């Protein structure tokens, strides 16, 4: 063949075909090789990768147990909710993602951008964007099909009553928007999920949380579910029933708030307790907070503290009930025993103790409690002695936790006997050098209300359907001691430091006031802890109520003026709500109201006696004195009366007591000179002071309150005359 110099088309085509065939062969070989690697050699590896991408074991959180009050009202409940998290590594543009999610989820865009940028820079694969979205937010975000967003099913804790019972129930941490730097003690940091942060939610967290389940899910490339099955079933948390009565809790919080705001106090606590079982029916603190909302910079620094359990303070004069109880059991002192308090000052090694209202002179032990005499309490404490005083303070449970079931409970402060100073006995006798919580003081008040037994306060009534057992109480005081103390504590309300502020309409009440200077920055300030512990009714106490206001000032900030009115309002509502039978007749209540309008209520005789009848009719000596007074009042020869005793020959035939008691008592003659004051219903000290001011002298008989006198009120006498006055309880 002759060569023409032109290319052979057929040869070129063959060459191209061979090249294509070689390429296809190589490509096919590569595919076969890759298939070999994937299907045979690396089959196990890629199977695991596929499973990890398509199948997921998802933790299904257990709903927390519901918390109920004693009447079955929900105080905390879990409801379904969704949270959203993102994988920053899959976000192409952080600014765009921030704009989209910030607008839909109503988040601070700057904070969100900083969090996402930081996570992306540090190769973090998980950032929680918002927990517990509302349903509209979740739907709008899901409709965008964001490949970097994942939705997590959770439950959200809801507190139907808001602030009511917040410090008791507590809250859970880990809520969206809760800056850990803003969380106050006793909160703890949380991982993802609901963990108890305070209150019952924290102390019984393991019981309430239950056990989470596990679900195996198969998802497509867009992380949409294809199939699923449960590997481990969810076990819901155990429900708890509290001893709290939601109605009483509301009342206590309402009245406490009024009291704190009226006295411009820093904070306050009120506790209502059943003295026989130790059930805490209400525990209120003010200021408070809404557990449905995260902490805020605008919150008061006190709002999230359970002050009644966690913050101890010097109890002051309230503590005198412990001192006097110890004296009744360890010395020969009785409520009528005279206590020399002097002129109102007492020198101790290194300091001088002053009475709050000047000197009282010699007064009875009962008046020491009624007047809240510091010097009187010291003198009584000295009779008790260091060892016995230490023993009785410990008997009442001071210095030890009550075990009520709250987290962060304080044991207060009560030093061992070997660490007492030279004047510690005197300080402790009047409520200093010892600190106690409100729960401890409420437990101490229960000793007098329940007959002398120390009960363990409790907050849990039932776990699930199982009733919580009541721990057996321990005897602290003899029954006879308790009865004496009840009468003396009733005297505080009838004649003492709470005489105008703690009386209840239709119910007898008893208690003790306390006003303790607050020790801050190394010295005692002019701010007070004003407190009142009380119970009602006196003969068969139904409730114990403890009220404390911190940071009060002046005379209006004393325990009787600041805390006792809160006690009265809470007790009045509680008695009505619990349908407690009244133990004072309506006519005596009306008389007491009239007397209160006419003048100071404490100057009138007791509106009711524990026996239910007038003490005038029960005491033979008083009946005889009334008879003598009737004779003198009916005698026309009044000028012959000297030193309160009728002159010889001026008194007709002595009348029998029965006859005298039936005589009408005419109005006293119009005075022409000095007249006898009306001493009835007044204390011994008041009687002596009034008589001295008019130039008269008195012959006192008995102790307690003036019940009768000779000559009677309004009778004319000459200066220097002696008035016979009989005092009884």
C-alpha positions in Angstrom: 0.0 0.0 0.0 1.2 3.4 -1.0 1.5 5.8 2.0 -0.3 9.0 1.2 0.7 10.9 4.4 -2.9 11.2 5.7 -3.9 9.7 9.2 -5.8 6.5 9.2 -9.3 7.2 10.7 -9.8 3.6 11.7 -6.6 3.4 13.6 -7.4 6.5 15.5 -10.8 5.2 16.4 -9.3 2.0 17.6 -6.9 3.9 19.8 -9.6 6.0 21.3 -11.6 2.9 21.9 -8.7 1.2 23.6 -8.2 4.2 25.8 -11.9 4.4 26.8 -11.9 0.6 27.4 -8.8 1.0 29.6 -10.3 3.8 31.5 -13.5 1.9 32.0 -11.5 -1.1 33.0 -9.6 1.0 35.5 -12.8 2.6 36.7 -14.5 -0.7 37.0 -11.5 -2.1 38.8 -11.6 0.8 41.2 -15.3 0.2 41.8 -14.7 -3.4 42.4 -11.8 -2.7 44.6 -13.9 -0.1 46.6 -16.8 -2.5 46.7 -14.4 -5.2 48.0 -13.2 -2.8 50.7 -16.7 -1.7 51.6 -18.5 -5.0 51.4 -15.8 -7.4 52.5 -12.6 -6.0 53.9 -14.1 -2.9 55.7 -17.6 -4.2 56.0 -17.7 -4.2 59.8 -16.3 -0.7 60.0 -18.7 0.9 57.5 -21.6 -1.0 59.1 -20.8 0.6 62.4 -20.6 4.0 60.7 -23.9 3.5 59.0 -25.6 2.4 62.2 -24.1 5.4 64.1 -25.6 7.7 61.5 -29.0 6.2 61.2 -29.7 4.6 64.6 -29.6 6.4 67.9 -30.3 5.5 71.4 -32.2 8.4 72.8 -32.5 9.0 76.6 -36.2 9.5 77.6 -36.3 11.6 80.8 -38.7 10.5 83.4 -41.3 13.0 84.5 -40.6 14.2 88.1 -43.0 13.2 90.7 -45.9 15.6 91.5 -45.8 17.5 94.8 -49.1 17.9 96.6 -50.2 19.7 99.7 -51.9 17.8 102.5 -55.3 18.3 100.9 -54.2 17.0 97.5 -53.6 20.3 95.8 -50.8 20.3 93.2 -47.8 22.5 94.2 -45.4 21.2 91.6 -46.1 19.2 88.4 -44.2 18.2 85.3 -45.6 18.9 81.8 -44.2 17.8 78.4 -41.9 20.2 76.6 -39.2 20.4 73.9 -35.8 21.8 73.9 -33.5 22.7 70.9 -29.8 22.1 70.6 -27.4 22.7 67.6 -24.2 21.2 66.3 -22.1 24.3 65.6 -19.8 22.3 63.3 -22.6 22.1 60.8 -23.4 25.8 60.8 -22.1 27.5 57.6 -22.8 31.1 58.8 -23.0 31.8 62.5 -24.4 35.3 62.0 -27.3 34.0 59.9 -28.0 31.1 62.3 -28.0 33.6 65.2 -30.5 35.9 63.4 -32.8 33.1 62.6 -32.9 31.4 66.0 -32.7 34.6 67.9 -35.9 36.0 66.2 -37.9 32.7 66.5 -36.9 31.9 70.0 -36.8 35.4 71.5 -33.2 35.1 72.6 -30.5 37.7 73.2 -28.7 37.6 69.8 -25.4 38.8 71.1 -25.2 36.1 73.8 -26.3 33.5 71.3 -23.8 34.6 68.7 -21.0 34.5 71.3 -21.9 31.0 72.5 -22.1 29.6 68.9 -18.9 31.3 67.8 -17.0 30.0 70.8 -18.3 26.4 70.4 -17.5 26.5 66.7 -14.0 27.8 67.3 -13.4 25.0 69.9 -15.0 22.3 67.8 -17.8 21.7 70.2 -20.5 19.4 68.7 -23.4 20.3 71.1 -24.8 23.6 72.3 -28.2 23.8 74.1 -29.9 26.8 72.6 -33.2 26.9 74.5 -34.8 24.6 76.9 -38.5 24.2 77.3 -39.7 26.1 74.2 -43.4 26.9 74.0 -45.3 24.9 71.4 -45.4 27.8 68.9 -41.7 28.4 69.0 -41.0 24.6 68.5 -43.4 24.4 65.5 -42.0 27.5 63.8 -38.4 26.3 64.2 -39.2 22.8 63.1 -40.8 24.1 59.9 -37.4 25.6 58.8 -35.8 22.1 58.6 -32.5 23.4 59.9 -30.0 20.5 59.4 -27.9 21.7 62.4 -30.8 21.8 64.8 -32.0 18.9 66.9 -35.1 18.7 69.1 -35.0 17.0 72.5 -38.2 15.8 74.2 -38.2 16.8 77.9 -40.5 17.8 80.7 -40.9 21.2 82.2 -41.5 21.8 85.9 -44.5 24.0 86.6 -45.6 25.5 89.9 -49.3 26.3 89.7 -49.3 28.5 92.8 -46.4 30.7 91.8 -44.8 32.2 94.9 -47.1 30.4 97.4 -44.9 27.8 99.1 -41.9 28.6 96.9 -39.3 28.2 99.7 -40.9 25.0 100.8 -41.3 23.3 97.4 -38.2 24.9 95.9 -37.4 24.7 92.2 -35.3 22.9 89.6 -32.2 24.3 88.0 -31.1 24.1 84.4 -33.9 26.4 83.1 -33.3 28.5 80.0 -32.0 31.9 80.9 -30.7 31.0 84.3 -27.2 32.5 84.5 -25.2 30.3 86.9 -23.5 33.5 88.2 -26.9 34.6 89.4 -27.9 31.4 91.2 -27.8 32.0 95.0 -27.2 29.4 97.7 -28.5 26.8 98.3 -28.7 26.2 94.5 -26.4 23.8 92.8 -25.2 23.7 89.2 -27.2 21.3 87.0 -26.5 19.2 84.0 -29.0 18.9 81.2 -32.3 17.9 82.6 -34.3 18.7 85.7 -32.4 18.5 89.0 -33.6 19.8 92.3 -32.1 23.2 93.0 -33.7 24.1 96.4 -36.4 23.1 98.8 -38.1 19.8 98.7 -37.1 19.5 95.0 -33.5 19.3 96.1 -33.6 17.3 99.3 -35.8 14.6 97.7 -34.4 14.9 94.2 -33.5 11.2 93.8 -37.0 10.2 94.8 -38.8 12.8 92.6 -36.6 12.3 89.6 -37.4 8.6 89.0 -35.5 6.6 86.4 -35.1 7.7 82.8 -35.9 5.3 79.9 -34.1 4.6 76.6 -35.6 4.5 73.1 -33.8 3.2 70.0 -34.6 5.4 66.9 -33.9 5.0 63.2 -33.5 8.3 61.4 -33.1 9.5 57.8 -30.4 11.9 56.6 -32.5 14.9 57.8 -32.7 13.3 61.3 -36.4 12.5 60.9 -37.6 9.4 62.6 -38.4 6.4 60.6 -38.9 3.8 63.3 -38.3 3.4 67.0 -38.7 0.9 69.9 -38.3 1.2 73.7 -35.3 -0.5 75.2 -35.8 0.6 78.8 -39.2 1.8 80.1 -39.4 5.1 81.9 -40.2 5.0 85.6 -41.8 8.2 86.7 -40.7 9.9 89.9 -42.5 9.2 93.2 -45.1 11.8 94.1 -44.8 13.5 97.5 -47.5 14.8 99.7 -46.4 17.6 102.0 -47.7 18.5 105.5 -48.2 22.0 104.1 -51.8 23.3 103.9 -51.9 25.5 100.9 -54.6 27.7 102.4 -52.7 28.3 105.6 -49.5 28.9 103.5 -51.2 31.6 101.5 -52.5 33.3 104.7 -49.1 33.1 106.4 -47.3 34.6 103.4 -49.9 37.4 103.0 -49.8 38.5 106.6 -46.1 38.2 106.8 -45.7 40.4 103.8 -47.9 43.0 105.4 -45.9 42.9 108.6 -42.5 43.2 107.0 -43.6 46.1 104.8 -45.4 47.9 107.7 -42.3 47.8 109.8 -39.8 48.4 107.0 -38.0 45.2 108.0 -35.4 43.5 105.8 -37.1 40.1 105.8 -39.3 37.9 107.8 -40.4 34.3 108.6 -43.7 32.8 109.8 -44.2 29.2 110.7 -47.5 27.4 111.6 -47.0 24.0 113.2 -49.1 21.2 114.7 -47.6 20.8 118.2 -48.5 17.2 118.5 -47.3 15.7 115.3 -44.7 18.3 114.3 -46.4 18.8 110.9 -45.4 22.1 109.4 -48.6 23.5 108.1 -47.1 26.7 106.7 -43.6 28.0 106.3 -43.5 31.5 104.9 -40.5 33.7 104.1 -40.6 37.3 102.7 -39.3 38.4 100.3 -40.2 35.5 98.1 -39.8 34.5 94.4 -41.7 32.7 91.6 -40.1 29.3 90.9 -41.5 29.4 87.4 -39.1 32.2 86.5 -35.3 32.1 86.4 -33.2 34.2 88.8 -32.8 37.9 87.9 -30.5 40.6 88.9 -33.4 42.5 90.3 -34.2 39.8 92.8 -33.6 40.6 96.5 -30.6 38.9 97.8 -32.9 37.3 100.4 -35.6 36.1 98.1 -34.3 32.6 97.4 -33.2 31.7 100.9 -35.4 29.6 103.1 -34.8 31.9 106.0 -36.8 30.0 108.6 -34.5 27.0 108.2 -31.2 28.3 107.0 -30.6 31.6 108.8 -30.1 31.4 112.6 -30.3 34.5 114.9 -30.1 35.4 118.5 -33.6 34.7 119.9 -33.5 37.3 122.7 -36.4 37.3 125.2 -38.2 34.4 123.6 -35.5 32.3 125.1 -36.6 33.2 128.6 -39.3 30.5 128.5 -36.4 28.0 128.5 -34.8 29.7 131.5 -38.0 29.8 133.5 -38.9 26.2 132.6 -35.6 25.1 133.9 -36.0 27.1 137.1 -39.5 25.5 137.8 -38.0 22.0 137.5 -34.6 22.5 139.2 -35.1 25.1 141.9 -37.7 25.9 144.5 -38.9 28.9 142.5 -42.6 29.2 141.7 -44.5 31.6 139.5 -45.2 33.7 142.7 -41.7 33.8 143.9 -40.3 37.3 144.3 -37.4 38.3 142.1 -35.4 41.3 143.0 -34.6 43.2 139.8 -33.4 46.4 141.5 -33.3 49.7 139.8 -33.0 48.4 136.2 -29.2 48.0 136.0 -27.0 45.0 136.8 -23.2 45.0 136.8 -21.5 41.9 135.5 -17.9 41.3 134.9 -16.9 43.5 131.9 -20.4 44.9 131.2 -23.6 46.3 132.6 -27.1 44.9 131.8 -30.0 47.4 131.5 -33.7 46.8 131.5 -35.5 47.9 128.4 -38.0 50.0 130.3 -36.3 51.0 133.5 -36.3 49.3 136.9 -39.1 47.0 138.1 -38.0 46.6 141.7 -39.1 43.3 143.3 -41.6 41.4 141.1 -42.8 37.9 140.8 -41.4 35.3 138.5 -44.5 35.5 136.4 -44.0 39.2 136.1 -40.5 38.6 134.9 -41.9 36.8 132.0 -44.8 39.2 131.4 -42.5 42.3 131.5 -39.7 40.4 129.8 -37.2 41.5 132.5 -33.6 40.9 131.5 -32.3 41.3 135.0 -35.1 39.0 136.3 -34.2 36.3 133.8 -30.5 36.6 134.8 -31.3 36.2 138.5 -33.4 33.2 137.7 -30.7 31.7 135.4 -28.2 32.1 138.2 -30.4 30.1 140.5 -30.6 27.4 137.8 -26.8 27.2 137.3 -24.5 26.5 134.4 -24.9 22.7 134.2 -28.7 22.6 134.5 -29.1 25.5 132.1 -26.9 23.7 129.5 -28.9 20.5 130.0 -32.3 22.2 129.5 -31.2 24.2 126.4 -30.1 20.9 124.9 -33.3 19.2 125.9 -35.2 21.8 123.9 -33.1 20.8 120.8 -31.1 23.9 120.4 -27.7 23.4 118.8 -29.0 20.5 116.7 -30.7 20.2 113.4 -34.5 19.5 113.7 -34.3 17.0 110.8 -37.5 18.4 109.2 -36.3 17.5 105.7 -35.1 20.8 104.3 -31.8 21.2 102.5 -29.2 23.6 104.0 -30.8 23.5 107.4 -28.7 25.2 110.1 -28.1 23.8 113.5 -27.8 27.3 115.0 -25.1 27.9 117.6 -24.9 26.7 121.2 -21.4 26.3 122.5 -20.3 23.4 124.7 -20.3 24.1 128.4 -16.4 24.1 128.5 -16.4 27.0 126.1 -18.7 29.3 128.1 -17.3 32.6 129.3 -17.6 34.1 132.7 -21.0 35.7 131.9 -22.3 33.2 129.4 -24.9 31.9 131.9 -26.3 35.4 132.3 -26.3 36.0 128.5 -28.0 32.7 127.7 -30.6 33.2 130.4 -31.9 36.3 128.5 -31.4 34.8 124.9 -27.9 36.0 123.9 -24.8 33.9 123.1 -27.1 31.4 121.4 -28.5 31.4 118.0 -31.5 29.5 116.7 -33.6 29.1 113.5 -37.3 29.8 113.4 -38.0 26.1 113.0 -36.1 25.4 116.2 -38.1 28.1 118.1 -41.4 26.7 116.7 -40.4 23.3 118.0 -39.6 24.8 121.4 -43.0 26.5 121.6 -44.6 23.1 120.8 -43.2 21.7 124.1 -45.5 24.1 126.0 -48.5 23.4 123.7 -48.4 19.6 123.7 -47.8 18.9 127.3 -44.0 18.8 127.5 -42.9 16.7 124.6 -40.2 17.6 122.0 -41.5 16.6 118.6 -39.6 16.3 115.3 -40.8 18.9 112.8 -41.7 17.2 109.5 -42.6 18.4 106.0 -43.3 15.0 104.3 -46.8 13.5 104.9 -46.7 10.7 102.3 -44.2 9.2 99.9 -46.4 7.9 97.1 -49.3 6.2 98.9 -47.3 5.4 102.0 -47.8 7.6 105.0 -44.6 8.9 106.6 -44.3 7.6 110.2 -44.4 10.2 113.0 -41.2 9.9 115.1 -42.0 9.3 118.8 -41.5 12.5 120.8 -39.2 12.9 123.8 -40.3 14.3 127.1 -38.7 17.6 128.0 -40.8 19.0 130.8 -43.1 17.6 133.4 -46.8 18.1 132.8 -47.1 20.3 135.9 -44.3 22.5 134.7 -46.1 22.9 131.3 -49.3 24.0 133.0 -47.5 26.7 135.0 -45.7 27.9 131.9 -48.9 28.0 129.9 -50.5 30.2 132.6 -47.4 32.5 132.7 -47.3 32.7 128.9 -51.0 33.6 128.8 -50.1 36.4 131.2 -47.8 37.8 128.5 -50.8 38.2 126.3 -53.2 39.3 129.0 -51.0 41.7 130.9 -47.5 41.7 129.5 -45.5 42.8 126.4 -48.1 41.4 123.9 -51.2 42.6 125.8 -52.5 44.9 123.1 -51.4 42.9 120.0 -51.7 39.1 120.5 -55.2 38.7 121.9 -57.6 36.7 119.7 -61.4 37.3 119.5 -63.1 34.3 120.9 -59.9 32.3 121.7 -57.5 32.3 124.5 -53.8 32.6 123.5 -50.4 32.5 125.1 -46.9 33.3 124.0 -43.7 35.2 124.4 -42.3 38.2 122.7 -38.6 38.7 121.8 -36.6 41.7 120.7 -32.9 41.0 120.1 -30.4 43.5 118.9 -28.8 42.4 115.7 -25.0 41.8 116.0 -23.2 43.0 112.8 -19.7 44.1 112.0 -18.4 43.3 115.4 -21.0 45.1 117.5 -24.7 45.2 118.4 -26.6 47.6 116.2 -29.9 49.5 116.7 -31.7 47.1 114.4 -33.8 44.3 116.0 -34.9 40.7 115.4 -38.5 41.1 116.5 -40.2 37.8 117.2 -43.2 36.2 118.9 -43.9 32.5 119.6 -47.5 31.6 120.6 -50.2 29.0 120.6 -54.0 28.9 120.9 -56.3 28.0 122.4 -54.5 27.8 125.8 -56.3 24.9 127.4 -56.2 22.7 124.3 -53.7 24.2 121.8 -54.4 23.5 118.2 -51.6 25.4 116.5 -48.2 26.9 117.3 -47.2 30.0 115.4 -43.7 31.6 115.2 -43.2 35.0 113.6 -39.8 36.8 113.2 -39.1 40.1 111.5 -35.5 41.0 110.9 -34.2 44.6 110.7 -36.9 46.5 112.6 -36.2 49.8 114.4 -37.5 51.8 117.4 -40.3 51.0 119.8 -42.6 50.0 116.9 -40.0 47.4 115.9 -40.2 45.5 119.2 -41.5 41.9 119.3 -44.9 42.9 120.8 -45.5 45.7 118.4 -44.1 44.1 115.2 -44.3 40.3 115.3 -47.3 39.7 117.7 -49.8 41.4 115.3 -48.7 39.1 112.5 -49.3 36.2 114.9 -52.8 37.5 115.7 -53.8 37.8 112.1 -52.5 34.4 111.1 -54.0 32.7 114.2 -57.4 34.3 113.7 -57.7 33.2 110.1 -56.3 29.7 110.9 -58.8 29.1 113.7 -61.7 30.1 111.5 -60.4 28.0 108.6 -59.8 24.9 110.7 -63.2 25.4 112.5 -61.6 25.4 116.0 -64.3 25.8 118.6 -64.1 29.2 120.5 -63.3 29.0 124.2 -64.3 32.5 125.1 -68.1 33.3 125.3 -69.4 35.9 122.9 -70.5 38.2 125.7 -67.0 38.3 127.1 -65.6 39.0 123.6 -68.0 41.9 123.3 -67.0 43.2 126.7 -63.4 42.9 125.8 -63.9 44.9 122.6 -65.8 47.6 124.5 -63.0 47.7 127.1 -60.4 48.0 124.3 -62.2 51.1 122.9 -62.6 52.7 126.4 -59.0 52.2 127.4 -55.9 49.9 127.3 -57.1 46.4 127.3 -54.3 45.1 129.5 -55.6 47.2 132.5 -58.9 45.3 132.5 -59.3 41.9 134.3 -58.7 38.8 132.2 -61.6 38.4 129.8 -61.7 34.6 130.5 -60.3 32.2 132.9 -59.2 28.7 132.0 -61.9 27.2 134.3 -64.6 29.1 132.3 -65.9 30.9 135.4 -65.0 34.1 137.2 -62.1 33.9 139.5 -64.0 36.3 141.9 -66.6 33.6 142.5 -64.2 30.8 142.9 -61.8 32.3 145.5 -63.2 32.3 149.1 -60.8 35.0 150.2 -62.0 37.3 147.4 -65.6 36.6 148.3 -64.9 37.7 151.9 -63.0 40.8 150.7 -65.9 41.7 148.5 -68.2 41.4 151.5 -66.0 43.7 153.6 -65.9 46.2 150.7 -69.7 46.1 150.5 -70.0 46.8 154.2 -67.7 49.8 154.0 -69.2 51.2 150.9 -72.7 51.0 152.5 -71.6 52.7 155.7 -72.6 56.4 156.0 -69.9 57.1 158.6 -67.1 57.3 156.1 -65.3 60.1 157.9 -64.4 57.6 160.6 -62.4 55.4 158.2 -58.8 55.5 159.1 -56.0 53.8 157.2 -58.7 51.9 155.3 -60.1 50.3 158.5 -63.6 51.3 159.8 -63.5 53.0 163.2 -65.0 51.2 166.2 -68.7 51.4 166.5 -69.3 52.4 162.9 -69.8 49.0 161.4 -73.2 47.3 161.9 -73.6 43.6 162.5 -71.1 41.7 160.4 -72.7 40.2 157.4 -72.2 36.7 156.2 -70.3 36.4 152.9 -73.4 35.2 151.2 -75.4 38.2 152.5 -72.7 40.7 151.6 -72.3 39.3 148.1 -76.0 39.9 147.5 -75.9 43.5 148.7 -76.1 46.2 146.0 -73.1 48.3 145.9 -74.2 52.0 145.8 -72.2 54.6 143.9 -69.4 56.1 145.9 -70.1 59.5 147.5 -68.9 62.5 145.6 -65.3 62.9 146.7 -64.3 66.1 148.7 -60.6 65.2 149.0 -58.2 62.5 148.0 -59.9 59.5 146.6 -58.9 55.8 146.3 -57.7 55.0 142.7 -59.1 52.0 140.9 -56.3 49.4 141.2 -58.3 46.5 139.8 -56.6 44.7 136.9 -53.2 46.3 137.5 -49.9 44.8 138.4 -48.3 45.1 141.8 -45.7 47.6 140.6 -48.4 49.8 138.9 -50.5 49.8 142.1 -47.5 50.8 144.3 -46.6 53.6 141.8 -50.2 54.9 141.6 -50.6 54.9 145.4 -47.3 56.7 146.0 -48.2 59.4 143.5 -51.4 60.1 145.6 -49.6 60.0 148.9 -51.2 56.7 149.9 -49.7 53.4 151.0 -50.8 49.9 150.1 -51.0 46.6 152.0 -50.6 43.9 149.4 -51.8 40.4 149.7 -51.1 37.6 147.2 -49.5 38.0 143.8 -50.5 38.4 140.2 -53.1 41.1 139.3 -55.2 43.3 141.6 -58.6 41.8 141.9 -60.2 43.6 144.9 -59.4 46.5 147.3 -60.5 48.2 150.5 -61.6 51.0 150.4 -63.2 50.7 147.0 -62.5 52.9 144.0 -63.5 56.5 144.4 -63.8 56.3 148.2 -62.5 59.5 150.0 -59.5 59.0 152.3 -56.9 61.2 153.9 -53.3 61.3 152.8 -51.2 58.6 154.3 -54.1 56.1 154.5 -53.3 52.5 153.8 -55.2 50.7 151.1 -55.6 46.9 151.3 -55.2 45.3 147.8 -55.6 41.6 147.1 -53.7 40.1 144.1 -54.6 36.8 142.5 -53.8 34.9 139.3 
